[in-house]
Amino acid sequence: MNPVSVIISQLQLTPAADAAYKQLLLQLLKPLLTLPTPAVIGISGAQGTGKSTLARALTELLVSRGIAAGSVSLDDYYLSQAQRQQLAQTIHPLLAQRGVPGTHDIQQAIRDAKAVLAGQPVALRQFDKVLDEPVAALPAQQLDLLIVEGWCLGIQPQAEADLAVPVNTMEALEDTVGQWRHYVNQQLAGAYADYWQLLKPLVWLQAPDWECICRWQAQQEQQLRQARGRGMSDNELARFMLPFQRLTLASWQQLPAIVTATVLLDQQHIPTLLAAD
C-alpha cells in the first residue's frame, strides 16, 4: 500500500470522501515537490475542517519523498494559563481563554518560521489542549519545508464599522464597549500580519457554514473525551466556540482574495480543490 493509501485509511472516511481526499492530497503535493526551499507553508481553516490531518498527511508524503518536512499548529504557540490570566487582568477577561490573536506567543512563531527560512534548526512548540498548557518542544531539526496550520491564518484586521456590531451574545454581554474586539484587531494588524507574510503558499479549507463548523468540532471533542477521558462537555464547547465566531465569519469575506488555493468542503467533509497556483 502506498503512503497516500496508508494515511487515508487511518481517517476512516466514507468511500466518496476517501477518493476525493486522495485526489486532493496529490493535487496539493505536486506543487510542493517543486517549491523552492526552504519554505513555510500555511493551511488555514476553522475548527474541525481537518487542518491537522491534512498537514500531517502532506508532511508524511513529503518525508517519504526524501524532503525534510515538519508541521506545527498555530495552536502550539498558545500562551500558558498564567500568561493568559495576566492578559485577562490587564486587558480584558475574555483573553483568559486560548484562541484569538493575542493569546499566542506569536513572536516565537515568527522566530521559528524565520529560522526555517534561514536554514537553521528549529525546535517546534507543542501545546496540550486537555491540560491547556504548553509542553516540551520537539527535538531541534533542520527543515526544508515547514507546514503551519491554524484557524485564523491570513485573516486581516476588520474595519471599525465591523467591530461596532456584536456577532453573538458573548460579545453583546461580555464585551459591551468592544475592548476585547479592538485588542484582537490590533494584534491582527501587528505581529500576526508579519507572520502571515512568511506563509507562502497559503491553503484555505473553506467550511460550508458556522453551524457545520460547530458540529465538526463537537465530533472532534467527543473523540478526544473517548481517547483521553477528559474534555469539554457540549455546553462548555458551545461557549468555547463563541470567541472564534467573529474572525471565522470574516474569513469567508477575506480569504478568497488572499490565499493561493481554496479547498471547498461540503457538509459530508468531501473536499474539492477550487483554485491553485
Secondary structure, 3 states (H helix, E strand, C coil): CCHHHHHHHCCCCCHHHHHHHHHHHHHHHHHHHCCCCCEEEEEEECCCCCHHHHHHHHHHHHHHCCCCEEEEEHHHHECCHHHHHHHHHHCCHHHHCCCCCCCECHHHHHHHHHHHHCCCCECCCEEECCCCEEECCCCCECCCEEEEEECCCCCCCCCHHHHCCCCCHHHHHHCCCCHHHHHHHHHHHCHHHHHHCCCCCEEEEECCCHHHHHHHHHHHHHHHHHHHCCCCCHHHHHHHHHHHHHHHHHHHHHHHHCCCEEEEECCCCCEEEEECC
